[in-house]
Structures are given as structure tokens and as C-alpha cells.
Amino acid sequence: MILHGYFRSTASWRVRIALGLKGLPADQVFHHLRRGEQRTPDYLAINPQGLLPALALDDGRVLTQSLAIVEYLDEIHPQPPLLPSDPFAKAQVRAVAQAIACDIHPVQNLKVLARLRDLGLDEPAVQGWAAGVIEEGLDAVDKLLARQSGRFAFGDAPSLADLVLVPQLGNARRFGVELRWNRLTDIEAACLELDAFKSAAPSAQPDAE
């Protein structure tokens, strides 16, 4: 497998964690987002959206969208599971993962921030708007996870929710958000005890700057 990503890409970070938890090897090809390498014709032939990550399978097929990639990996390599077997519990995990991946993370996308600048917002306003969305979203996630017990988001083993949460907390720090949610930072600390989370961190990637 080949993972197309970028060290600071939050979505690529999720997939790196999943690969690590599953013990699955993958070569990495790096595309520098700030230099626009995700918009080259060669990469657009892989993912017409021009977004990271993309996972090229050994047979040449390609998957895009990080949550779809992670769930694919979970189905073809079910151990350790990243989703519970109970339908209600599975929906709860997906709900938290999607709350972050669909409602919080997209506003920090480079295209969104560039559009705000094009509309005339200065840099402090752009950064402040993104930080505000992160804070509002993490407030809600914190309340959702306060209903759960265990060292991780849902119980005593990492799930899809954890591998989405940890990169988002890293992203929050980049935008100057004070992490005042003890439940969330406790989950993060538990995750960072695991090699899969350590090795997936942006600072551990060959293309880190």
C-alpha cells in the first residue's frame, strides 16, 4: 500500500494511526500542501478532489477520505477493532468521529482559510474565526465523551473516535486554542502512550519541517 499524505495533514495523521494500530506497512509519498503539490496533474489523477490522504492499494485501486480509509482497513484487518460490534455503540463512536472530521476540522482546511483571506479578512480574524469554531466543537465533543468511561474515548481500547480526536487536539494547539477539556486531554495522554500514536505524529514523519 502507498499512503499519499503530508506530515501536518490532520486527515493523513488519522490514517497513519490506523495503520500503526493494525500493524500494516505502507510506503508514504508526501505532497507539500502549502506548495500546492496536491493540485498537480499527477496527484489529481490519483484523487480528483486534490485532498489528502489517498491510499493506493496493492492492486492499484485508490481510496480517498480518511474515515472511509480507516473503516476499510478495519474491515479487512479486524484486529484490533476500531469500532464496537454493538450497532448503537458503533453509531456513538462514528458520531464523535464525524463531529470532529465533518464539523470541526474542515474550517481549518487551507482552501477555506484562503477563501476567508480572499474575502478581506485579515490574518488575526482568520485565525480567531478558526479557533472559535474549534472551541465550540470541542466543547460539544467533551460533553459527549463525558458520558463515557475508560481511558480512551469509548472504553479501555482506542477506537475510531480516538484516532480522529488526537490529531484535532494537535490542530487546536496550532491555532492557539487553550485545551481546557480535562477529559479530552486525558484521552490524548492515554493514546500517546501507544507506539501507533507516537509514530504517527507529525514530528515523527520524514517530511516534517
C-alpha positions as CSV (number, residue, x, y, z in Angstrom):
1,M,0.0,0.0,0.0
2,I,1.0,3.6,-0.6
3,L,-0.3,6.4,1.6
4,H,-0.3,9.8,0.0
5,G,-0.1,12.4,2.7
6,Y,1.7,15.3,4.4
7,F,3.2,15.4,7.8
8,R,0.8,18.1,9.1
9,S,-2.3,16.9,7.3
10,T,-4.8,16.1,10.1
11,A,-6.6,13.6,7.9
12,S,-3.4,11.8,6.9
13,W,-2.5,11.7,10.6
14,R,-5.7,9.7,11.3
15,V,-4.8,7.1,8.7
16,R,-1.2,6.8,9.9
17,I,-2.6,6.0,13.4
18,A,-4.9,3.3,12.0
19,L,-2.1,1.7,10.0
20,G,0.0,1.6,13.1
21,L,-2.7,0.2,15.3
22,K,-3.3,-2.5,12.7
23,G,0.4,-3.2,12.2
24,L,0.0,-2.7,8.5
25,P,3.0,-1.5,6.5
26,A,2.6,1.2,3.9
27,D,5.0,3.3,1.9
28,Q,4.5,7.0,2.1
29,V,4.5,9.6,-0.7
30,F,4.5,13.2,0.5
31,H,2.7,16.1,-1.1
32,H,3.5,19.5,0.4
33,L,0.2,21.2,0.9
34,R,1.5,24.8,1.3
35,R,3.4,24.5,-2.0
36,G,0.2,23.2,-3.7
37,E,1.6,19.8,-4.6
38,Q,-1.8,18.3,-4.1
39,R,-3.0,20.2,-7.1
40,T,-0.5,18.8,-9.6
41,P,-1.9,16.8,-12.6
42,D,-0.2,13.7,-11.3
43,Y,-1.9,13.8,-7.9
44,L,-5.2,14.9,-9.3
45,A,-5.1,11.7,-11.4
46,I,-5.0,9.8,-8.1
47,N,-7.5,12.0,-6.2
48,P,-9.5,14.4,-8.3
49,Q,-10.5,16.3,-5.1
50,G,-6.9,17.3,-4.6
51,L,-7.1,16.4,-1.0
52,L,-5.0,14.3,1.3
53,P,-4.9,11.5,2.2
54,A,-5.3,8.9,-0.6
55,L,-4.4,5.2,-0.1
56,A,-3.3,3.3,-3.1
57,L,-3.9,-0.4,-2.6
58,D,-1.5,-3.1,-3.8
59,D,-3.8,-3.9,-6.7
60,G,-3.8,-0.3,-7.9
61,R,-7.2,0.8,-6.6
62,V,-7.4,4.0,-4.7
63,L,-9.3,5.1,-1.6
64,T,-9.9,8.7,-0.5
65,Q,-11.4,10.3,2.6
66,S,-9.7,9.4,5.8
67,L,-12.8,8.0,7.6
68,A,-13.6,5.8,4.6
69,I,-10.0,4.6,4.5
70,V,-9.9,3.8,8.2
71,E,-13.2,1.8,8.1
72,Y,-11.9,-0.1,5.1
73,L,-8.7,-1.0,7.0
74,D,-10.9,-2.0,10.0
75,E,-13.0,-4.4,7.8
76,I,-10.1,-6.1,6.0
77,H,-7.9,-6.3,9.1
78,P,-10.4,-6.5,12.0
79,Q,-7.9,-6.8,14.8
80,P,-7.7,-4.8,16.9
81,P,-11.2,-3.4,16.2
82,L,-11.7,0.3,15.8
83,L,-15.5,0.1,16.0
84,P,-17.5,-1.9,18.5
85,S,-19.8,-4.7,17.3
86,D,-22.9,-3.4,19.0
87,P,-24.9,-1.2,16.5
88,F,-25.7,1.5,19.0
89,A,-22.2,1.8,20.4
90,K,-20.8,1.8,16.8
91,A,-23.1,4.7,15.9
92,Q,-21.9,6.6,19.0
93,V,-18.2,6.2,18.0
94,R,-19.0,7.2,14.5
95,A,-20.9,10.3,15.7
96,V,-18.0,11.6,17.7
97,A,-15.6,10.9,14.9
98,Q,-17.8,12.7,12.4
99,A,-18.5,15.6,14.7
100,I,-14.7,16.3,14.6
101,A,-14.0,15.3,11.0
102,C,-17.0,16.9,9.4
103,D,-17.9,19.8,11.6
104,I,-14.7,21.0,13.3
105,H,-11.8,20.1,11.1
106,P,-13.0,21.4,7.7
107,V,-12.8,25.0,8.8
108,Q,-9.1,24.7,9.2
109,N,-8.7,23.5,5.7
110,L,-6.2,25.6,3.7
111,K,-8.8,26.2,1.0
112,V,-11.3,27.6,3.5
113,L,-8.8,29.8,5.2
114,A,-7.6,31.1,1.8
115,R,-11.1,31.9,0.8
116,L,-11.6,34.0,4.0
117,R,-8.5,35.9,3.2
118,D,-9.8,36.5,-0.3
119,L,-13.0,37.9,1.2
120,G,-10.9,40.5,3.0
121,L,-10.4,39.1,6.5
122,D,-7.0,39.9,8.0
123,E,-4.9,37.1,9.5
124,P,-5.9,37.7,13.1
125,A,-9.6,37.5,12.1
126,V,-9.0,34.3,10.1
127,Q,-7.1,32.6,12.9
128,G,-9.6,33.8,15.5
129,W,-12.6,32.5,13.5
130,A,-11.0,29.1,13.1
131,A,-10.1,28.9,16.8
132,G,-13.6,29.8,17.7
133,V,-15.1,27.0,15.6
134,I,-12.6,24.6,17.2
135,E,-13.5,25.6,20.7
136,E,-17.2,25.4,20.1
137,G,-16.9,22.0,18.5
138,L,-14.6,20.6,21.2
139,D,-17.0,21.8,23.9
140,A,-19.6,19.6,22.4
141,V,-17.3,16.6,22.0
142,D,-16.2,17.0,25.6
143,K,-19.8,16.8,26.7
144,L,-20.5,13.7,24.5
145,L,-17.4,11.9,25.9
146,A,-18.2,12.9,29.5
147,R,-20.9,10.2,29.3
148,Q,-18.4,7.5,28.6
149,S,-15.9,5.8,30.9
150,G,-12.5,4.3,30.4
151,R,-9.0,5.5,29.5
152,F,-10.0,6.1,25.9
153,A,-12.9,7.9,24.2
154,F,-15.0,4.8,24.5
155,G,-13.7,2.3,27.0
156,D,-10.3,0.9,27.5
157,A,-9.1,0.5,23.9
158,P,-8.6,3.1,21.2
159,S,-11.3,3.4,18.6
160,L,-12.1,5.5,15.5
161,A,-13.0,8.3,17.8
162,D,-9.6,8.5,19.4
163,L,-7.7,8.5,16.1
164,V,-9.8,11.5,15.0
165,L,-9.6,13.3,18.3
166,V,-5.8,13.2,18.8
167,P,-5.0,14.9,15.5
168,Q,-7.7,17.5,16.1
169,L,-6.2,18.4,19.5
170,G,-2.9,18.9,17.8
171,N,-4.6,21.1,15.3
172,A,-6.2,23.1,18.1
173,R,-2.8,23.8,19.5
174,R,-1.6,25.2,16.2
175,F,-4.5,27.7,16.2
176,G,-3.7,28.8,19.8
177,V,-6.7,27.1,21.4
178,E,-6.3,26.6,25.1
179,L,-7.0,22.9,25.8
180,R,-9.2,23.3,28.9
181,W,-11.1,20.0,28.5
182,N,-9.6,17.5,31.0
183,R,-11.4,14.5,29.7
184,L,-10.1,15.2,26.2
185,T,-6.5,15.7,27.2
186,D,-6.6,12.6,29.5
187,I,-7.7,10.6,26.4
188,E,-4.9,12.1,24.4
189,A,-2.4,11.2,27.1
190,A,-3.6,7.6,27.1
191,C,-3.3,7.4,23.3
192,L,0.2,8.9,23.3
193,E,1.4,6.1,25.4
194,L,0.9,3.8,22.4
195,D,3.6,3.4,19.8
196,A,1.0,3.7,17.0
197,F,0.1,7.2,18.1
198,K,3.7,8.2,18.7
199,S,5.0,7.1,15.3
200,A,2.1,8.7,13.5
201,A,2.7,12.2,15.0
202,P,3.7,14.9,12.5
203,S,7.1,15.4,14.1
204,A,7.9,11.8,13.5
205,Q,7.3,11.9,9.8
206,P,10.2,12.0,7.2
207,D,8.8,15.2,5.6
208,A,8.4,17.1,9.0
209,E,9.6,20.7,8.9
